[in-house]
Amino acid sequence: MKTLPKDGVKQVLIVGGGTAGWLTACFLAKQLGTGADGAVSITLVESKEIGIIGVGEGTFPSIRGTLATIGIDEARFIRECNGTFKQGIRFNDWVREPGTPGADHYFHPFSLPSQRPGGPELLPYWLQGAAGKDVAFAAAATMQKRVADAAHAPKRPSDADFMGPLNYAYHFDAGKFAALLSTHAQSLGVKHVQATVERVALDGDGAIGAVHTKEAGVLTADLYIDCTGFRAALIGEALGTSFRNINDVLFVDRALAMQVPYERPDAPIASYTIAQAHEAGWTWDIGLHERRGVGYVYSSRYTDDARAEQVLRNYIGKQADGLNPRQLKLNVGYRDQHWVKNCVAVGLSGGFLEPLESSGIGLIETAAYLVSYLFPHDGDFEPVAKVFNEMMKARYERIVDFVKLHYCLTQRKDHQFWIDNADMKSVPQSLQDKLAMWRKRAPQRMDFVVDYEMYPPSSWQYVLYGMEYPTELYANARTLPRTEEARHEFAMIQQMSQRALADLPTHRAMVEHLARRGERKIA
């Protein structure tokens, strides 16, 4: 018979800070309450000696709901985190090598394909050519590509927090974001202990019994949350939970990152992440308010560190002179069990997938949300752990498929990295099955179990057809009877795109407006 904590779960200890630790603390504090009689006590312990791993500095649109839920307003976030807007990702040279005839990029926008109530779904008609010759799906079905290409914002100064005509996420400074979350969590009643964890002790049942620190002595709790990053001090080192390495599917295992100044203070800010394909990986290029974040994600099997740094410097140009890149070793994979006994992993301790589609913070959001809403008040961890582990494992598996989709459809033959990525032996069977179905029909909602997905069906559609997948629809007048309506819709989207450019401010102007508004609120 299992033994439950006598008074239920009253003490939570989050081990490790950064985005994972502090975002989880904010979620728990808002959901469970702190300080009131009978409320759960939440403590976060972190070391001054351990820095933040901030790869990517990008998010998915779910972050807007997260910020609203924990109570951080948009202007404050933009101001304090050097934040900007992200309307999607532009993929340069992923389909074919540079200089080859054909499109040199495609775009994954965050806005859904346009569809009026009662109107036709546009994708089948786009596949049949109703939008015109050589018009990309993202450009035909949304106005976001035109807006983002012109470096305009997805919203206007008059729009409410987290609202706007176009869907969006953010770019931000990871260190500043963690600092903002720390301040906010402590204002919600979270206790902060600065101390270095030296060892983790198990109890007689093999669960976490205590965390021994250098400066604060022994810390105990009913529930422990492991946010110690790749070290995984609790879930990995102490509990020995196995880690599933997936470098046979996703090849990148290194990153070099630089903080690059703008050439001039009023330089336009890109309104999307730029993902530029290279010989053994890709660079991210992210426009923040006061600088760019640029990094090269690559595979050590296909290049060496010196060559990788040269690729990064060649991409950046003279702005890289005098700058030294930060190198990161990436442990790509995930744990089959994220919650074991009285310990749950959130963030890098549970897994890491390359930052191509900004899944890192999205996975933290998911885990923090689940811990908060599945919280085992009575201390019966087993049923909660079962649900948590099933949902997190399924989400990781589906993200792996989605990320691999970007690689496995490439037509590039110029470097072995791309050739091997297109080899079906490196493609999970689950993704192979999807691609087989989509040879004769487009992806649609029934292909996806919504609760397990981070990316909606439209994201799969944008990437699949951005990578020029050859779906051949069975179509005749009976199966596609609304071709003229669809042509009219495609034409209307183009007209609306032009109006949106006139209506929406430049990206930099919108960011600076919100930064000033945030400054007034702080004052």
C-alpha positions as CSV (number, residue, x, y, z in Angstrom):
1,M,0.0,0.0,0.0
2,K,1.5,3.3,-1.0
3,T,2.1,6.0,1.6
4,L,0.8,9.5,0.9
5,P,2.0,12.7,2.6
6,K,0.1,13.1,5.8
7,D,-1.3,16.6,5.0
8,G,-1.2,16.3,1.2
9,V,1.2,18.4,-0.9
10,K,1.9,21.6,1.0
11,Q,5.5,22.3,0.1
12,V,6.8,22.6,-3.5
13,L,10.5,23.0,-4.2
14,I,11.6,24.1,-7.7
15,V,15.3,23.3,-8.2
16,G,16.7,25.7,-10.8
17,G,15.7,29.0,-12.2
18,G,15.7,30.3,-15.8
19,T,12.6,30.4,-17.9
20,A,11.6,26.8,-16.8
21,G,11.9,27.4,-13.1
22,W,10.4,30.8,-12.9
23,L,7.6,30.3,-15.4
24,T,6.5,27.1,-13.5
25,A,6.7,29.1,-10.2
26,C,4.4,31.8,-11.7
27,F,1.9,29.2,-13.0
28,L,1.7,27.4,-9.7
29,A,1.4,30.7,-7.7
30,K,-1.4,31.9,-9.8
31,Q,-3.3,28.6,-9.9
32,L,-2.7,27.4,-6.3
33,G,-2.3,30.7,-4.4
34,T,0.5,31.3,-1.9
35,G,0.5,32.8,1.5
36,A,-3.1,32.1,2.4
37,D,-4.2,29.6,5.1
38,G,-3.9,26.1,3.6
39,A,-2.2,27.3,0.4
40,V,0.8,25.6,-1.0
41,S,4.2,27.0,-0.2
42,I,6.4,27.4,-3.3
43,T,10.2,27.8,-3.0
44,L,12.7,28.1,-5.9
45,V,16.4,27.5,-5.3
46,E,18.9,28.5,-7.9
47,S,22.7,29.0,-8.0
48,K,24.4,32.3,-8.9
49,E,27.1,30.2,-10.6
50,I,24.9,28.7,-13.3
51,G,24.0,30.8,-16.3
52,I,20.9,30.6,-18.5
53,I,20.9,28.6,-21.7
54,G,19.0,30.9,-24.0
55,V,19.0,29.3,-27.4
56,G,16.7,30.8,-30.0
57,E,15.0,33.6,-28.0
58,G,11.8,32.8,-29.8
59,T,8.3,31.6,-28.9
60,F,5.1,30.2,-30.4
61,P,1.8,32.2,-30.1
62,S,0.7,30.2,-27.0
63,I,3.1,32.5,-25.0
64,R,0.5,35.3,-25.2
65,G,-2.1,33.3,-23.3
66,T,0.7,32.3,-20.8
67,L,1.6,35.9,-20.1
68,A,-2.0,36.9,-19.7
69,T,-2.6,34.0,-17.3
70,I,0.3,34.7,-15.0
71,G,-0.5,38.5,-15.1
72,I,2.3,40.2,-17.0
73,D,1.1,42.9,-19.4
74,E,2.4,43.2,-22.9
75,A,4.0,46.6,-22.7
76,R,6.0,45.5,-19.6
77,F,7.1,42.4,-21.3
78,I,8.3,44.2,-24.4
79,R,10.1,46.9,-22.4
80,E,11.8,44.7,-19.9
81,C,12.8,41.8,-22.2
82,N,14.0,43.8,-25.2
83,G,11.0,42.1,-26.9
84,T,9.7,42.3,-30.4
85,F,6.9,40.6,-32.4
86,K,7.3,37.3,-34.3
87,Q,4.8,36.5,-37.1
88,G,6.4,33.3,-38.2
89,I,9.6,31.8,-39.6
90,R,11.1,32.5,-43.0
91,F,13.1,29.5,-44.3
92,N,15.8,30.4,-46.8
93,D,17.4,27.8,-49.0
94,W,15.8,24.8,-47.3
95,V,14.2,23.3,-50.4
96,R,17.1,23.6,-52.8
97,E,20.7,24.9,-52.8
98,P,21.4,28.6,-53.5
99,G,21.4,29.5,-57.1
100,T,19.2,26.7,-58.3
101,P,16.1,27.7,-60.3
102,G,12.9,27.9,-58.2
103,A,11.8,29.7,-55.0
104,D,14.7,30.5,-52.6
105,H,12.5,30.6,-49.5
106,Y,9.2,29.8,-47.9
107,F,7.3,31.2,-45.0
108,H,5.5,29.6,-42.0
109,P,3.0,32.3,-40.8
110,F,1.2,32.1,-37.5
111,S,-2.1,33.3,-38.9
112,L,-4.5,30.5,-40.0
113,P,-5.4,30.3,-43.7
114,S,-8.3,32.7,-44.4
115,Q,-11.8,31.2,-44.5
116,R,-15.0,33.1,-44.3
117,P,-17.9,31.5,-42.4
118,G,-19.5,29.3,-45.0
119,G,-16.7,29.8,-47.4
120,P,-14.6,27.1,-49.1
121,E,-11.5,25.7,-47.5
122,L,-8.7,27.2,-49.7
123,L,-6.0,24.6,-49.6
124,P,-7.5,22.1,-52.0
125,Y,-8.2,24.9,-54.5
126,W,-4.7,26.2,-54.1
127,L,-3.4,22.8,-54.9
128,Q,-5.5,22.8,-58.0
129,G,-4.0,26.2,-59.1
130,A,-6.9,28.5,-58.3
131,A,-4.6,31.1,-56.7
132,G,-2.5,31.4,-59.8
133,K,0.8,30.0,-61.0
134,D,3.8,29.8,-58.6
135,V,2.0,31.6,-55.7
136,A,3.1,30.1,-52.4
137,F,0.4,28.8,-50.1
138,A,1.3,31.1,-47.2
139,A,1.2,34.1,-49.6
140,A,-2.1,33.0,-51.2
141,A,-4.1,32.1,-48.1
142,T,-3.0,34.8,-45.6
143,M,-2.0,38.4,-45.7
144,Q,0.7,37.8,-43.1
145,K,3.6,37.1,-45.4
146,R,3.2,40.5,-47.2
147,V,3.0,42.3,-43.8
148,A,6.0,40.5,-42.3
149,D,8.1,40.9,-45.5
150,A,7.6,44.6,-45.2
151,A,8.7,44.6,-41.5
152,H,5.3,45.8,-40.3
153,A,3.8,44.8,-37.0
154,P,0.9,42.3,-36.5
155,K,-1.1,44.9,-34.4
156,R,-1.8,48.6,-33.9
157,P,-1.3,50.9,-30.9
158,S,-5.1,50.9,-30.4
159,D,-5.3,47.1,-30.0
160,A,-5.6,45.6,-26.6
161,D,-2.9,43.6,-24.9
162,F,-2.2,40.3,-26.7
163,M,-4.7,41.1,-29.4
164,G,-4.3,42.1,-33.1
165,P,-5.5,41.5,-36.6
166,L,-2.7,38.9,-37.2
167,N,-1.5,36.0,-35.0
168,Y,1.9,36.5,-33.4
169,A,4.4,35.4,-30.8
170,Y,7.5,37.2,-29.6
171,H,11.3,37.4,-29.8
172,F,13.0,38.4,-26.5
173,D,16.2,38.4,-24.4
174,A,16.1,35.0,-22.5
175,G,18.1,36.4,-19.6
176,K,15.9,39.4,-19.2
177,F,12.8,37.2,-19.5
178,A,13.9,35.0,-16.7
179,A,14.6,38.1,-14.5
180,L,11.1,39.5,-15.2
181,L,9.5,36.1,-14.3
182,S,11.6,36.0,-11.1
183,T,10.4,39.4,-10.0
184,H,6.8,38.6,-10.9
185,A,6.9,35.2,-9.2
186,Q,8.2,36.7,-6.0
187,S,5.5,39.3,-6.1
188,L,3.0,36.4,-6.1
189,G,4.5,34.9,-2.9
190,V,7.2,32.5,-4.3
191,K,10.2,32.2,-1.9
192,H,13.6,32.6,-3.5
193,V,16.7,30.9,-2.2
194,Q,20.1,31.4,-3.8
195,A,22.2,28.4,-3.2
196,T,24.1,25.7,-5.1
197,V,22.8,22.2,-5.0
198,E,25.6,19.8,-4.0
199,R,23.7,16.5,-3.8
200,V,20.2,15.0,-3.8
201,A,19.2,12.4,-1.3
202,L,16.6,9.7,-1.8
203,D,14.2,8.4,0.9
204,G,13.5,4.8,1.8
205,D,10.9,4.5,-1.0
206,G,13.4,5.7,-3.7
207,A,11.7,9.1,-4.0
208,I,13.5,12.5,-3.5
209,G,14.0,12.9,0.2
210,A,16.0,16.2,0.4
211,V,18.1,18.6,-1.6
212,H,21.5,19.4,0.0
213,T,22.8,22.9,-0.8
214,K,26.1,24.6,-0.1
215,E,24.7,27.9,1.3
216,A,21.2,27.1,2.6
217,G,21.7,23.6,4.0
218,V,19.1,20.9,3.6
219,L,15.8,21.8,1.7
220,T,12.8,19.4,1.8
221,A,9.4,19.4,0.1
222,D,6.5,17.2,-0.7
223,L,6.9,17.7,-4.5
224,Y,10.2,18.5,-6.3
225,I,10.3,20.1,-9.7
226,D,13.6,19.6,-11.6
227,C,14.5,22.7,-13.7
228,T,18.3,22.1,-13.5
229,G,18.7,22.0,-17.3
230,F,20.7,19.4,-19.2
231,R,22.3,18.3,-15.8
232,A,18.9,16.9,-14.7
233,A,20.2,16.7,-11.1
234,L,17.0,15.2,-9.7
235,I,15.2,13.3,-12.5
236,G,18.4,12.0,-14.2
237,E,21.3,11.9,-11.7
238,A,19.3,11.1,-8.6
239,L,16.4,9.0,-9.9
240,G,18.2,7.5,-12.9
241,T,15.4,8.1,-15.4
242,S,16.5,7.1,-18.9
243,F,17.0,9.6,-21.7
244,R,16.0,8.9,-25.3
245,N,18.6,10.3,-27.6
246,I,17.2,11.0,-31.1
247,N,20.4,12.1,-33.0
248,D,19.5,9.4,-35.6
249,V,16.5,11.6,-36.5
250,L,17.5,15.1,-35.7
251,F,21.2,15.5,-36.4
252,V,22.2,18.9,-35.0
253,D,24.0,18.7,-31.6
254,R,26.0,22.0,-31.4
255,A,25.2,25.7,-31.5
256,L,27.2,28.9,-31.7
257,A,25.5,32.1,-30.7
258,M,26.3,35.8,-31.0
259,Q,24.6,39.1,-29.9
260,V,24.9,41.4,-32.9
261,P,24.4,45.1,-32.8
262,Y,22.3,46.8,-35.5
263,E,24.2,48.9,-38.1
264,R,22.1,51.9,-37.0
265,P,19.6,52.6,-34.1
266,D,16.6,53.0,-36.4
267,A,17.3,49.9,-38.5
268,P,14.1,48.0,-39.5
269,I,13.4,45.0,-37.2
270,A,12.5,41.8,-38.9
271,S,9.0,40.6,-37.9
272,Y,9.9,36.9,-38.2
273,T,12.7,34.5,-37.4
274,I,15.0,34.0,-40.4
275,A,16.2,30.4,-40.6
276,Q,19.0,30.3,-43.2
277,A,20.1,26.8,-44.3
278,H,23.8,26.1,-44.5
279,E,26.0,23.1,-45.3
280,A,25.6,21.3,-41.9
281,G,22.7,23.0,-40.2
282,W,21.1,26.5,-40.2
283,T,21.4,29.9,-38.7
284,W,18.7,31.7,-36.7
285,D,18.5,35.4,-37.1
286,I,16.2,37.2,-34.6
287,G,15.6,40.9,-34.5
288,L,15.2,42.2,-30.9
289,H,14.6,45.9,-30.0
290,E,18.2,46.8,-29.4
291,R,20.2,44.0,-31.1
292,R,20.0,40.8,-33.2
293,G,20.4,37.4,-31.8
294,V,22.2,35.2,-34.4
295,G,23.4,31.6,-34.0
296,Y,24.4,28.6,-36.0
297,V,22.8,25.2,-35.1
298,Y,24.9,22.4,-36.7
299,S,25.8,18.8,-36.5
300,S,29.3,17.8,-35.3
301,R,29.1,14.7,-37.5
302,Y,29.1,16.8,-40.7
303,T,31.4,19.7,-39.8
304,D,33.9,20.9,-37.1
305,D,33.7,23.8,-34.7
306,A,36.2,26.0,-36.6
307,R,34.3,25.6,-39.9
308,A,31.0,26.3,-38.1
309,E,32.3,29.5,-36.6
310,Q,33.4,30.6,-40.1
311,V,30.0,29.9,-41.5
312,L,28.4,32.0,-38.8
313,R,30.8,34.9,-39.3
314,N,30.3,34.7,-43.1
315,Y,26.6,34.9,-42.6
316,I,26.7,37.9,-40.2
317,G,29.4,39.8,-42.1
318,K,31.4,42.8,-40.7
319,Q,29.0,43.1,-37.7
320,A,30.6,40.0,-36.3
321,D,34.1,41.6,-36.1
322,G,35.3,41.7,-32.6
323,L,32.6,39.4,-31.3
324,N,33.2,36.0,-29.8
325,P,30.5,33.3,-30.1
326,R,29.1,31.3,-27.2
327,Q,29.3,27.6,-27.9
328,L,26.6,25.2,-26.6
329,K,26.5,21.4,-26.7
330,L,23.0,20.2,-27.3
331,N,21.6,17.0,-25.8
332,V,18.8,16.3,-28.3
333,G,16.2,14.0,-27.1
334,Y,13.7,13.5,-24.3
335,R,12.8,11.3,-21.3
336,D,10.0,8.7,-21.6
337,Q,9.1,9.5,-18.0
338,H,9.0,13.2,-17.0
339,W,7.3,12.6,-13.6
340,V,8.7,9.9,-11.3
341,K,7.4,9.5,-7.8
342,N,7.5,13.0,-6.2
343,C,9.7,14.6,-8.9
344,V,8.7,16.2,-12.2
345,A,11.0,17.5,-14.9
346,V,10.3,20.8,-16.6
347,G,12.4,22.3,-19.4
348,L,15.8,20.9,-20.5
349,S,15.8,18.4,-17.7
350,G,12.9,16.6,-19.4
351,G,14.2,17.0,-23.0
352,F,15.5,19.3,-25.7
353,L,14.6,19.5,-29.4
354,E,16.4,21.9,-31.7
355,P,15.1,25.5,-31.7
356,L,13.9,25.4,-35.3
357,E,10.2,26.0,-34.5
358,S,10.7,27.5,-30.9
359,S,9.3,24.4,-29.2
360,G,11.5,24.8,-26.1
361,I,9.5,27.4,-24.3
362,G,6.3,25.9,-25.7
363,L,7.2,22.6,-23.9
364,I,7.9,24.5,-20.7
365,E,4.5,26.2,-21.0
366,T,2.8,22.8,-21.5
367,A,4.6,21.2,-18.5
368,A,4.0,24.1,-16.2
369,Y,0.3,24.2,-17.2
370,L,-0.1,20.5,-16.6
371,V,1.6,20.6,-13.2
372,S,-0.6,23.5,-12.2
373,Y,-3.9,22.0,-13.3
374,L,-3.2,18.3,-12.5
375,F,-1.7,19.2,-9.1
376,P,-1.9,16.2,-6.8
377,H,-3.2,18.0,-3.7
378,D,-3.6,14.7,-1.7
379,G,-0.1,13.5,-2.6
380,D,-1.3,10.7,-4.8
381,F,1.3,11.1,-7.5
382,E,0.7,7.9,-9.5
383,P,-2.4,8.8,-11.5
384,V,-1.2,12.4,-12.2
385,A,2.2,11.2,-13.2
386,K,0.6,8.7,-15.6
387,V,-1.4,11.4,-17.4
388,F,1.5,13.8,-17.4
389,N,4.0,11.3,-18.8
390,E,1.6,10.2,-21.6
391,M,0.9,13.8,-22.7
392,M,4.5,15.0,-22.6
393,K,5.9,12.0,-24.4
394,A,3.2,12.3,-27.1
395,R,3.9,16.0,-27.5
396,Y,7.6,15.4,-27.9
397,E,7.0,12.6,-30.5
398,R,4.8,14.9,-32.5
399,I,7.2,17.8,-32.4
400,V,10.0,15.5,-33.6
401,D,7.9,14.6,-36.6
402,F,7.1,18.2,-37.3
403,V,10.7,19.3,-37.1
404,K,11.9,16.4,-39.2
405,L,9.3,17.4,-41.9
406,H,11.4,20.5,-42.5
407,Y,14.5,18.4,-43.4
408,C,13.3,15.2,-45.0
409,L,11.6,16.8,-48.0
410,T,14.6,18.8,-49.0
411,Q,15.9,18.6,-52.6
412,R,19.4,19.6,-51.7
413,K,22.2,17.4,-52.8
414,D,25.1,19.7,-52.2
415,H,26.1,18.5,-48.7
416,Q,25.9,15.1,-47.0
417,F,24.0,16.6,-44.1
418,W,21.0,17.3,-46.4
419,I,21.3,14.1,-48.3
420,D,21.2,12.0,-45.1
421,N,18.3,14.0,-43.7
422,A,16.2,13.1,-46.8
423,D,17.0,9.4,-46.4
424,M,13.8,7.7,-45.3
425,K,15.9,5.6,-42.8
426,S,16.2,8.7,-40.7
427,V,12.4,9.5,-40.8
428,P,10.2,8.2,-38.0
429,Q,7.6,5.7,-39.2
430,S,4.9,7.9,-37.8
431,L,6.0,10.7,-40.2
432,Q,6.4,8.3,-43.1
433,D,2.8,7.2,-42.6
434,K,1.6,10.8,-42.6
435,L,3.4,11.6,-45.8
436,A,2.0,8.5,-47.4
437,M,-1.6,9.7,-46.6
438,W,-0.8,13.2,-47.9
439,R,0.2,12.0,-51.4
440,K,-3.4,12.1,-52.5
441,R,-5.0,14.5,-50.0
442,A,-3.9,17.5,-47.9
443,P,-3.3,17.4,-44.1
444,Q,-6.5,18.2,-42.2
445,R,-7.7,18.4,-38.6
446,M,-8.6,14.7,-38.3
447,D,-4.9,13.8,-38.8
448,F,-4.1,15.3,-35.4
449,V,-5.0,14.7,-31.7
450,V,-5.3,18.3,-30.6
451,D,-4.3,17.8,-27.0
452,Y,-1.1,16.2,-28.0
453,E,-0.1,18.8,-30.6
454,M,1.9,22.0,-30.2
455,Y,1.5,23.0,-33.9
456,P,-2.0,23.2,-35.5
457,P,-2.8,21.5,-38.9
458,S,-2.2,24.8,-40.7
459,S,1.5,24.8,-39.5
460,W,2.0,21.4,-41.1
461,Q,0.3,22.6,-44.3
462,Y,2.6,25.7,-44.5
463,V,5.7,23.6,-44.1
464,L,4.6,20.7,-46.2
465,Y,3.8,22.9,-49.2
466,G,6.6,25.3,-48.5
467,M,8.9,22.3,-49.0
468,E,7.0,21.7,-52.2
469,Y,5.5,18.3,-51.4
470,P,3.6,17.0,-54.4
471,T,0.1,16.2,-53.3
472,E,-2.0,15.0,-56.2
473,L,-5.6,15.5,-55.4
474,Y,-8.4,13.4,-56.9
475,A,-10.6,16.3,-58.0
476,N,-13.4,16.9,-60.4
477,A,-16.4,19.2,-60.5
478,R,-18.1,17.2,-57.8
479,T,-15.2,17.2,-55.3
480,L,-14.2,20.8,-55.8
481,P,-17.4,22.7,-56.9
482,R,-16.5,26.1,-55.6
483,T,-13.5,27.1,-57.7
484,E,-14.8,30.5,-58.6
485,E,-15.5,31.3,-55.0
486,A,-12.0,30.3,-54.1
487,R,-10.5,32.4,-56.9
488,H,-12.5,35.4,-55.5
489,E,-11.2,34.7,-52.0
490,F,-7.6,34.5,-53.1
491,A,-8.0,37.9,-54.9
492,M,-9.6,39.4,-51.8
493,I,-6.7,38.3,-49.6
494,Q,-4.3,40.1,-51.9
495,Q,-6.4,43.3,-51.8
496,M,-6.6,43.0,-48.0
497,S,-2.9,42.5,-47.7
498,Q,-2.3,45.9,-49.3
499,R,-4.8,47.6,-47.0
500,A,-3.1,45.9,-44.0
501,L,0.2,47.5,-45.0
502,A,-1.4,50.9,-44.8
503,D,-3.2,50.2,-41.5
504,L,-0.4,48.5,-39.6
505,P,2.6,50.4,-38.2
506,T,6.2,49.4,-38.9
507,H,7.5,46.8,-36.5
508,R,10.0,49.1,-34.9
509,A,7.4,51.9,-34.4
510,M,5.0,49.5,-32.7
511,V,7.7,48.1,-30.4
512,E,8.9,51.5,-29.4
513,H,5.3,52.6,-28.7
514,L,4.9,49.7,-26.3
515,A,8.3,50.3,-24.7
516,R,7.3,53.9,-24.0
517,R,4.0,52.7,-22.6
518,G,5.7,50.2,-20.3
519,E,8.1,53.0,-19.1
520,R,5.2,55.2,-18.1
521,K,3.6,52.3,-16.2
522,I,6.8,51.6,-14.3
523,A,7.2,55.3,-13.5
